[in-house]
Amino acid sequence: MRKLTLFFTIFVPIYMNAQINESFTDGDFSVQPEWVGNTSNFVVNPQFQLQSNAAATSTSWLFTSSAVIENAVWECSLRIKCTTSSSNYAAMYLISDVPDLTDGCNGYNVQVGGTNDEVSLFLQQGTKKTKIIDGVDKRTDGNPVEVRIKVTRDKEGTFTLYTKIGTETDYKLEGNATNTAVTTTNYFGLLFSNTSTTGSSYYFDDIIVTGNVAADNIAPELLSATIVLPNKILLEFSEAVDISNATFLVSNGLNSPETVLLQTNKILELNFVANFEKGALYSLEIKGVLDNSGNIMLPLTKKIGLSEQPEAGDIVWNELMFNAPESGQEYVEIVNVSEKLINLSKIAFASRKTDGSLNTAVSILTENYIAPNEVIAFALSPDSVLNYHHPTTDAHVIATKNWYNLNNESATIVLCNLAKDTIYDEISYDSRWHHLLISDKKGVALERINPNRPTQDVTNWHSAASEVNFGTPGYENSQYRAMGDVIPEKVVWFESEIFSPDNDGTNDVCMVRYSTEYSGFIANVAVFNPMGLKIAELAQNALLSADGLLTWDGKTLRGTNVETGIYVLYFEMFHATTGQKKNFKLPLVVSAR
């Protein structure tokens, strides 16, 4: 009994680590383990060796499942009954992500033979092969060639290659190299390349693969989320997942799914009580998804919806920053005037050449959607755009994969699909469309007044207001006017006619609201004391938006705090094009609490 225990103590761990131990003694390579590939070009011969059996010139392979990669040892005996060359050689694939080499693989292989009659280790990425251990030349020079190969790889990715030729009793070192370009594997394989006369000249035997699989420290990723009408979402993950403690939540009243089903270990089906609606954009929140190694996916929120193919006029140009400020960037903005939810990953824009053809298209970096009535800006660096314009509301600016500088004076830009064969909107802009009083047009965006009026109508475009730093990327234009807007009864008014700049949190700032009849008004705004002296200036030749707000913190022109009393706000506005002028005088009380 003690000897039996010792046997298991010593030998069982060895065999437990042996992912492959193949001598073909069962006369069959289709089971235990199963080898797949060009099976018609291989046989197990009467000597229980795997032998090539190609009737014509070929490159043939067999693969079997293997995840061994860390602290690993790969061994195989090879016999080649011909002179090796660039057309006659064999290979042992230690590591491969696929069992079919038609389009290459990501892995490592030991090649025996070739032009230099050597045994060398190659990194393979796709169809590109890079030699990382250059074996001794002429090592396989002869006919027949008999060699046993041994390769080790430690946890850090250092490979060591040994060979033992013919009657040699000890392995010879061919070299070592550290390479971590590929760190996981799915398959081990054998390959031979033959000419028309060498189709049966390759023999493989006594294959042993031992070691450990790669430690899994990578959390699963969500690859896709697809709505399936009327009430399902299909989620696909990068690997098998554990959802025992996962939660899923969808906005717009759908809440949590009624049932959660695993279609496969990577594909999850969420079923909801309510149905999804066309044109709606939903937020899907996912928490607590694990892989089988316990790695947890970070919580995420993903926008999903039932997108529809846009038609001409569904999405249109809404704002153009074609002459960027020194510390800002160019951007363009579109608005969705349809009732459709549109997938922007299929949308691009391009400038038109003088011959009428289109330049290279600019497309977005990641999948995004634009909902009905939503505005979205495109920029190469959204952070630079937002940091310059400092929007006071949520602004939606998304990154593009590429960009080319827009002409500062005039150009034609086309909103189109990726193939550039469908045009949704087109504009030929001109810097002369800017307001007459803007002498330096650098850093000033052109805004569309109303998206339902024609794109090429010059009167439908206006310079962005100065109070928004001359641009509104990703949110409502400062010059926006709805069709049929009613002229407001009040043009200029205070939110409170009494303010106390004492920093007590109540009416500390004087807020002056205005609403203009139409775009293009210029304003001068100042505060005067009872003696008629100007003590503060809120705006000087400021280009107003359609509706806006000016503020005064109580500081005078001399930099001191205003004293309590009654003052007059003088609000002068004029339109350079129409010549219309308006003046307003409003009493203002500065109090102390």
PABA-435564 format. One line per 5 residues: their letters; for each residue x, y, z of C-alpha. Coordinates in Angstrom, 1 decimal. Each point is the difference from the previous one (the first is absolute). Example, Ala and Ser with C-alpha at 12.3 -4.5 7.8 and 13.67 -1.06 7.14 Angstrom:
# PABA-435564
as) 12.3 -4.5 7.8; 1.4 3.4 -0.7
//
This chain:
# PABA-435564
mrklt) 0.0 0.0 0.0; 2.9 2.4 0.8; 1.5 -0.7 -3.4; -3.3 0.7 -1.7; -0.4 3.3 1.9
lffti) 3.6 1.0 -1.1; -0.9 -0.8 -3.6; -2.9 2.4 0.1; 1.9 2.6 1.9; 2.8 0.1 -2.6
fvpiy) -1.7 -0.8 -3.3; -3.5 1.2 0.2; 0.9 3.7 -0.1; 2.1 -0.5 -3.1; -2.9 -1.6 -1.9
mnaqi) -2.5 2.5 1.4; 2.1 2.7 -1.6; 0.4 -1.8 -3.4; -2.6 1.6 -2.2; 1.2 -2.1 -3.0
nesft) 1.7 -3.5 0.1; -0.3 -1.4 -3.5; 1.8 -3.0 -1.5; -2.8 -1.1 -2.4; 0.0 -3.5 1.4
dgdfs) -3.8 -0.2 -0.4; 0.5 0.4 -3.8; -2.4 2.9 -0.1; 0.5 3.8 0.2; -3.7 0.9 -0.1
vqpew) -0.6 -0.7 3.7; 1.7 0.3 3.4; 1.3 2.5 -1.0; -1.8 1.2 -3.1; 2.2 1.5 -2.7
vgnts) -1.7 2.3 -2.6; 1.3 1.5 -3.2; 1.1 -1.6 -3.4; -0.9 -3.4 1.3; 0.1 -1.7 -3.4
nfvvn) 3.7 0.8 -0.3; 0.9 -1.9 3.2; -0.1 -3.7 1.0; 1.2 -2.1 3.0; 2.3 -2.6 -1.5
pqfql) 0.6 -3.6 1.2; 2.8 1.2 2.3; -2.5 2.3 1.8; 1.5 3.2 -1.3; -1.9 3.0 -1.5
qsnaa) 1.2 0.0 -3.6; -0.6 2.5 -2.8; -2.2 -1.3 -2.9; -0.3 2.8 -2.5; -0.6 -1.0 -3.6
atsts) 1.1 3.3 -1.4; 2.1 3.1 1.0; -1.5 1.4 3.2; 0.3 1.7 3.3; -2.0 -2.1 2.5
wlfts) -0.7 0.3 3.7; -1.7 -1.6 2.9; -1.0 1.7 3.3; -1.2 -1.1 3.4; -1.3 2.0 2.9
savie) 2.7 1.3 2.4; 0.0 2.9 2.5; 3.6 -0.7 1.3; 2.2 3.1 -0.1; 1.6 0.7 3.4
navwe) 2.8 -2.1 1.5; -0.6 -2.1 -3.1; 2.0 -2.8 -1.8; -0.8 -1.1 -3.5; 1.7 -3.2 -1.4
cslri) -0.3 -1.8 -3.3; 2.0 -2.5 -2.1; 0.3 0.7 -3.7; 1.3 -2.1 -2.9; 0.3 1.5 -3.5
kctts) 0.9 -2.4 -2.8; 1.1 2.6 -2.5; 2.5 2.9 -0.2; -1.6 3.1 1.6; -0.3 3.2 -2.0
ssnya) -2.2 3.1 -0.2; -2.8 -2.3 -1.4; 0.7 -3.0 2.2; -0.1 0.5 3.8; -2.1 -0.8 3.1
amyli) -1.2 2.1 2.9; -1.3 -0.4 3.5; -2.5 2.7 1.0; 0.4 0.4 3.8; -2.5 2.8 0.2
sdvpd) -2.8 1.1 -2.3; -3.3 1.9 0.4; -1.7 -1.9 -2.9; 0.0 -3.6 -1.3; 0.1 1.1 -3.7
ltdgc) 3.0 1.7 -1.6; -1.7 1.1 -3.2; 0.1 3.6 1.2; 2.9 -0.4 2.4; -0.1 0.0 3.8
ngynv) 1.4 1.7 3.1; 2.5 -2.3 1.6; 3.4 -1.6 -0.1; 1.4 -2.9 -2.0; 3.2 -2.0 -0.3
qvggt) 1.0 -0.6 -3.6; 2.2 -3.0 -0.9; 1.9 0.3 -3.3; -0.3 2.8 -2.5; 2.7 1.7 -2.0
ndevs) 2.6 0.0 2.8; -0.8 -3.5 1.2; -0.5 1.1 3.5; -2.5 -0.2 2.9; -1.2 3.5 0.9
lflqq) -2.8 1.6 2.0; -2.4 2.5 -1.7; -2.5 2.5 1.3; -3.0 0.0 -2.4; -2.5 2.9 -0.1
gtkkt) -2.5 -0.6 -2.7; 2.0 -1.2 -3.0; 3.1 1.9 1.0; 2.8 -2.2 1.6; 2.9 1.5 2.0
kiidg) 2.9 -2.2 1.0; 0.7 0.5 3.8; 2.4 -3.0 0.5; 2.4 -0.6 -2.9; 1.1 -3.7 0.3
vdkrt) 3.4 -1.3 -1.1; 0.3 -0.2 -3.8; 0.4 -3.5 -1.6; -1.4 -1.6 3.1; -2.5 -1.9 -2.1
dgnpv) 2.2 -0.4 -3.1; -0.4 -3.6 -1.1; -2.5 -2.6 -1.2; -1.7 -1.2 2.0; -0.3 2.5 2.8
evrik) -0.7 -1.3 3.5; -0.4 2.5 2.8; -1.8 0.3 3.3; -1.0 3.6 0.9; -0.5 1.4 3.4
vtrdk) -1.2 3.6 0.8; -0.6 1.5 3.4; -1.7 3.3 0.9; 0.0 1.5 3.5; -2.6 2.2 1.6
egtft) 1.8 3.2 -1.2; -0.1 -1.1 -3.7; 3.6 -1.2 -0.5; 0.2 -2.8 -2.5; 2.9 -2.5 -0.1
lytki) 0.5 -2.3 -3.0; 1.8 -3.4 0.1; 0.6 -2.7 -2.6; 1.3 -3.5 0.0; 1.1 -1.5 -3.3
gtetd) 0.2 -3.7 -0.9; 2.1 -1.9 2.5; 0.7 3.0 2.3; -0.7 -0.8 3.6; -0.3 3.6 1.3
ykleg) -1.9 3.0 -1.2; 2.0 2.8 -1.7; -1.0 3.6 0.7; -1.1 1.9 -3.2; -0.7 3.3 1.9
natnt) -2.4 1.9 2.1; -2.0 3.2 -0.3; -2.6 1.9 2.0; -3.1 0.9 -1.9; -3.5 0.9 1.3
avttt) -1.8 1.1 -3.2; -2.4 -2.9 0.5; -1.0 -1.0 3.6; -2.9 -2.4 -0.4; -0.6 -3.1 -2.1
nyfgl) -2.8 -2.3 -1.1; 1.8 -2.6 -2.2; 3.1 -2.1 -0.5; 0.8 -1.1 -3.6; 2.2 -1.9 -2.5
lfsnt) 0.7 1.1 -3.6; 2.0 -1.2 -3.0; 0.7 1.6 -3.3; 0.7 -2.5 -2.9; 0.6 0.0 -3.7
sttgs) -1.6 -2.5 -2.4; 2.6 -2.7 0.8; 0.2 0.4 3.8; -3.7 -0.3 1.0; 0.7 -3.0 2.3
syyfd) 3.4 1.0 1.4; -1.0 1.5 3.3; -0.4 -1.9 3.3; -1.1 1.3 3.4; 0.0 -1.9 3.3
diivt) 0.3 0.1 3.8; -1.6 3.4 0.6; -0.1 1.2 3.6; -1.3 3.4 1.1; 0.1 1.0 3.6
gnvaa) -0.5 3.2 2.0; -2.5 2.5 1.1; -2.6 2.1 -1.7; 0.4 3.8 0.1; -1.2 1.7 3.2
dniap) -3.3 1.8 -0.8; 0.2 3.5 1.3; -2.2 1.5 -2.7; -3.6 1.0 0.7; -2.7 -0.8 -2.6
ellsa) -1.0 2.7 -2.4; -3.3 0.8 -1.6; 0.4 -0.4 -3.7; -3.5 0.9 -1.1; -3.5 0.8 1.2
tivlp) -2.8 -0.4 -2.5; -3.7 0.6 0.3; -2.3 -2.7 -1.4; -3.6 1.0 -0.4; -2.2 0.2 1.7
nkill) 1.5 -0.3 3.5; 3.4 -1.7 0.0; 3.7 1.0 0.3; 2.8 -2.3 -1.1; 3.3 0.5 1.8
efsea) 3.2 -1.5 -1.4; 3.1 -0.2 2.3; 3.7 -0.6 -0.8; 0.1 -3.2 2.0; -2.2 -2.4 2.1
vdisn) -1.8 2.0 2.8; -1.4 -0.7 3.4; -3.2 2.1 0.5; -1.1 -1.4 3.3; 0.4 3.4 1.7
atflv) -0.4 2.2 -3.0; -2.6 2.8 -0.3; -1.4 1.6 -3.2; -2.0 3.2 -0.2; -1.5 1.8 -3.0
sngln) -1.3 3.6 0.0; -3.3 1.4 -1.3; -2.0 -2.1 2.4; 1.1 -3.5 -1.2; 2.0 -0.5 3.3
spetv) 1.3 -3.5 0.7; -0.6 -2.9 -2.3; -2.7 -2.5 0.8; 2.2 -2.9 -0.9; 3.8 -0.5 -0.7
llqtn) 1.0 -2.9 -2.1; 3.5 -1.2 -1.1; -0.4 -1.1 -3.7; 3.7 -1.0 0.1; 2.7 0.6 2.6
kilel) 0.8 3.3 -1.8; -3.5 1.2 -1.2; -2.6 1.2 2.4; -3.7 0.6 -0.7; -1.9 2.7 2.0
nfvan) -3.8 -0.1 -0.3; -2.1 3.0 1.2; -3.7 0.4 0.7; -0.3 3.2 -2.0; 0.9 0.4 -3.7
fekga) 2.7 2.1 -1.5; -1.0 3.0 -2.1; 1.5 1.2 -3.3; 1.7 3.4 0.2; 0.7 -0.4 3.7
lysle) 3.5 -0.1 1.5; 0.4 -2.2 3.1; 2.7 -0.2 2.7; 1.0 -3.5 0.9; 1.8 -0.4 3.4
ikgvl) 2.0 -3.2 0.6; 1.5 -0.9 3.4; 1.5 -3.1 1.6; 1.0 -2.1 -3.1; 2.8 -2.4 0.7
dnsgn) 2.1 -2.5 -2.0; 0.7 -3.5 1.1; 3.2 1.1 1.7; -1.8 2.5 2.1; 1.1 3.1 -1.9
imlpl) -2.8 2.6 0.2; -0.9 2.3 -2.8; -0.1 3.6 1.0; -3.6 1.5 0.2; -0.9 1.6 -3.3
tkkig) -2.8 2.0 -1.6; -0.6 -0.5 -3.7; -2.4 1.9 -2.3; -2.1 -2.3 -2.2; -3.0 0.4 -2.2
lseqp) -1.8 -1.1 -3.2; 1.9 2.0 -2.5; -1.3 0.7 -3.5; 1.7 0.8 -3.3; -0.1 3.8 -0.5
eagdi) -1.2 1.6 -3.2; 1.0 3.3 -1.6; -1.1 2.8 2.3; -0.3 -2.1 3.1; 3.2 1.4 1.5
vwnel) 1.3 3.4 -1.0; 2.8 2.5 0.7; -0.6 2.1 3.1; 3.3 1.8 0.9; 3.4 0.4 -1.6
mfnap) 3.3 1.1 1.7; 2.2 0.1 -3.1; 2.5 2.6 1.2; 1.0 -1.3 3.4; 1.2 2.2 2.9
esgqe) 3.7 -0.2 1.0; -0.6 -2.1 3.0; -3.1 -1.8 -1.3; -0.8 -2.4 -2.9; -2.2 -0.2 -3.0
yveiv) -3.2 -1.8 0.3; -3.2 -0.7 -1.9; -3.5 -0.6 1.4; -3.1 -1.8 -1.4; -3.6 -0.2 1.2
nvsek) -2.4 -2.9 -0.5; -3.3 1.5 -1.4; -1.6 -3.4 -0.5; -1.9 -2.3 2.3; 2.6 -2.7 -0.4
linls) 2.8 -1.2 2.3; 3.1 0.1 -2.3; 3.2 -2.0 0.5; 2.9 2.5 -0.5; 2.6 -2.7 -0.5
kiafa) -1.3 -0.1 -3.6; 0.1 3.8 -0.5; 2.9 2.0 -1.3; 0.7 3.4 -1.6; 2.4 1.2 -2.7
srktd) 0.9 3.1 -1.8; -0.7 0.3 -3.7; 2.9 0.5 -2.4; -0.1 2.6 -2.9; -0.7 -2.9 -2.4
gslnt) -3.1 -1.0 2.0; 1.5 -3.1 1.5; 0.3 -0.5 3.8; 3.1 -0.1 2.1; 0.7 -2.7 2.5
avsil) -2.9 -0.4 2.4; 0.2 0.9 3.7; -1.7 -2.6 2.2; -0.6 -0.4 3.7; 2.2 -2.0 2.4
tenyi) -2.6 -2.0 1.9; -3.6 -1.1 -0.4; -2.4 2.8 0.8; -3.7 0.8 -0.6; -1.8 3.2 -0.7
apnev) -3.6 0.2 1.2; -2.8 2.1 -1.6; 0.6 3.8 0.6; 3.5 -0.7 1.5; 3.0 2.0 -1.0
iafal) 3.5 -1.6 -0.1; 3.4 1.5 -0.9; 2.9 -1.8 -1.5; 3.6 0.9 0.9; 3.4 -1.6 -0.1
spdsv) 0.5 0.9 3.7; -3.3 0.6 1.8; 1.7 1.0 3.3; 1.8 2.8 -1.8; -3.3 1.3 -1.4
lnyhh) -1.9 -0.2 3.3; 2.9 1.5 2.0; 0.0 3.0 -2.3; -3.7 0.7 -0.2; -0.9 -0.9 3.7
pttda) -3.6 -1.1 -0.7; -2.3 0.6 3.0; -2.2 -2.9 -1.0; 0.6 -3.6 -1.1; 1.7 0.1 -3.4
hviat) 0.4 -3.1 -2.2; 3.3 0.2 -2.0; 1.3 -3.3 -1.3; 3.5 -0.9 -1.3; 0.8 -0.7 -3.6
knwyn) 2.6 -2.5 -1.4; 1.5 2.7 -2.2; -0.2 3.6 -1.0; 1.2 2.5 -2.6; 0.0 3.7 0.4
lnnes) -3.1 1.8 -1.4; 0.6 3.0 -2.2; -0.2 3.2 2.0; -1.7 2.0 -2.8; -2.4 -2.3 -1.9
ativl) -0.5 -3.6 -0.9; -2.7 -2.6 -0.6; -0.4 -2.8 2.5; -2.3 -3.0 -0.4; -1.7 -2.1 2.6
cnlak) -0.1 -3.5 -1.3; 0.3 -3.7 0.7; 3.4 -1.8 0.3; -0.1 -1.1 -3.7; -0.6 3.7 -1.0
dtiyd) -2.7 -1.1 -2.4; -3.0 1.3 2.1; -0.2 3.7 0.9; -2.1 1.2 2.9; 0.9 3.7 -0.1
eisyd) 2.4 2.3 -1.7; 1.1 3.6 0.6; 2.3 2.5 -1.8; 0.9 2.3 2.9; 1.7 3.4 -0.3
srwhh) 1.7 2.1 2.7; -1.9 3.0 -1.3; -3.1 -1.5 1.6; 1.4 1.2 3.4; -1.5 3.1 1.7
llisd) 1.2 3.3 -1.5; 1.5 1.3 3.2; 2.2 -3.1 0.5; 3.3 1.1 -1.4; 2.0 -3.0 1.2
kkgva) -1.8 -3.1 -1.0; 2.5 -2.4 1.5; -1.6 -2.1 2.7; -3.6 1.0 -0.9; -2.4 -2.8 -1.0
lerin) -2.8 0.4 -2.5; -3.3 -1.2 1.6; -3.2 -1.1 -1.8; -3.0 2.1 1.2; -2.5 -2.7 -0.8
pnrpt) 0.6 -3.6 -1.2; -3.3 -0.2 -1.9; 0.9 2.9 -2.3; 2.2 -0.7 -3.1; 3.7 -0.8 0.7
qdvtn) 1.3 2.3 -2.7; -2.1 3.0 1.0; 2.5 2.7 1.1; -2.5 1.6 2.2; -0.3 -3.2 1.9
whsaa) 3.5 0.3 1.4; 1.5 2.3 2.5; 3.1 0.5 2.0; -0.1 -1.6 3.5; -0.5 2.4 2.9
sevnf) 2.9 1.4 1.9; -1.4 -1.0 3.3; 0.5 -3.7 -0.9; 3.6 0.7 -1.1; -1.3 0.0 -3.6
gtpgy) -0.9 -3.7 -0.2; -2.5 -2.5 1.4; 1.4 -3.4 -0.9; -2.3 -2.9 0.8; -2.9 2.0 1.4
ensqy) -2.7 2.5 -1.1; 1.2 2.8 -2.1; 0.2 3.5 1.5; -1.7 1.3 -3.1; -2.7 -2.7 -0.2
ramgd) -3.5 1.2 -0.8; -3.1 -2.3 -0.2; -2.2 0.5 -3.0; -2.8 2.4 0.9; 1.5 1.2 3.2
vipek) -2.2 2.6 1.7; 1.7 3.3 0.7; 0.3 0.2 3.8; -1.8 2.7 2.0; 3.2 0.6 1.9
vvwfe) 3.3 0.6 -1.8; 2.2 0.9 3.0; -0.8 -0.8 3.6; 1.5 -0.9 3.4; -0.5 -3.3 1.7
seifs) -0.1 2.1 3.1; -0.1 3.9 0.1; 1.7 -0.1 3.3; 3.4 -1.6 0.6; 2.5 0.0 2.9
pdndg) 3.6 -0.9 -1.0; 0.9 -1.0 3.6; 0.8 -3.6 -0.7; -2.7 -1.3 2.3; -1.4 -2.4 -2.6
tndvc) -3.1 2.0 -0.8; -0.2 2.3 -3.1; 3.8 0.5 0.1; 0.1 0.5 -3.8; -2.1 2.3 -2.1
mvrys) -1.4 -2.1 -2.9; -1.2 1.9 -3.1; -2.1 -2.1 -2.4; -0.8 0.9 -3.6; -1.8 -1.5 -3.0
teysg) 0.5 1.5 -3.4; -2.4 0.2 -2.9; 2.4 -1.6 -2.4; 3.7 -0.8 -0.2; 2.8 2.5 -0.6
fianv) -0.5 2.6 2.7; 3.1 1.7 1.6; -0.2 1.3 3.5; 1.6 2.5 2.3; -1.1 -0.4 3.6
avfnp) 1.1 2.2 3.0; -1.1 1.1 3.5; -0.3 3.7 0.9; -0.3 1.7 3.4; -2.6 2.6 0.8
mglki) 2.5 2.7 -1.1; 0.1 -1.5 -3.5; 3.6 -1.4 0.3; 0.7 -3.4 -1.4; 1.2 -2.2 2.9
aelaq) 0.0 -3.5 -1.7; 0.0 -1.5 -3.5; -1.6 -3.4 -0.7; 0.5 -0.1 -3.7; 1.6 1.9 -2.8
nalls) -0.9 -0.7 -3.6; -1.0 -3.5 1.0; -1.7 -2.2 -2.6; -3.2 -1.2 1.6; -1.5 -3.4 -0.2
adgll) -3.7 -0.5 -0.5; -0.6 -0.3 3.7; 2.6 0.6 2.6; 1.2 1.2 3.3; 2.5 2.6 1.2
twdgk) 1.3 0.2 3.5; 1.5 2.7 2.3; 1.7 -0.9 3.3; -0.1 3.5 1.4; 3.5 1.0 -0.9
tlrgt) 0.5 3.5 -1.3; 2.3 1.2 -2.7; 2.5 1.0 2.8; -0.1 -3.5 1.4; -1.9 0.8 3.1
nvetg) -3.3 -1.4 1.3; -3.0 2.1 -0.9; -1.7 1.9 2.7; -3.6 -0.6 0.9; -2.5 2.3 -1.8
iyvly) -2.0 0.3 -3.2; 1.7 -0.3 -3.3; -1.0 -0.1 -3.7; 0.8 -2.8 -2.4; 0.4 1.3 -3.6
femfh) -0.5 -2.7 -2.6; 0.7 1.2 -3.6; -0.4 -2.4 -2.9; 0.2 0.6 -3.7; 0.0 -2.1 -3.2
attgq) 2.8 0.8 -2.4; -1.9 -1.4 -3.0; -3.5 1.4 0.5; 1.1 3.1 1.9; -2.6 -0.6 2.7
kknfk) 0.9 1.4 3.4; -1.6 -0.6 3.4; 0.8 1.6 3.4; -1.1 -1.1 3.4; 0.4 1.6 3.4
lplvv) -0.8 -2.1 3.0; 0.2 1.0 3.7; 2.2 -2.2 2.1; 0.2 -0.1 3.8; 3.1 -1.0 1.8
sar) -0.8 -0.9 3.6; 1.8 -1.3 3.1; -1.6 -2.8 2.0
//
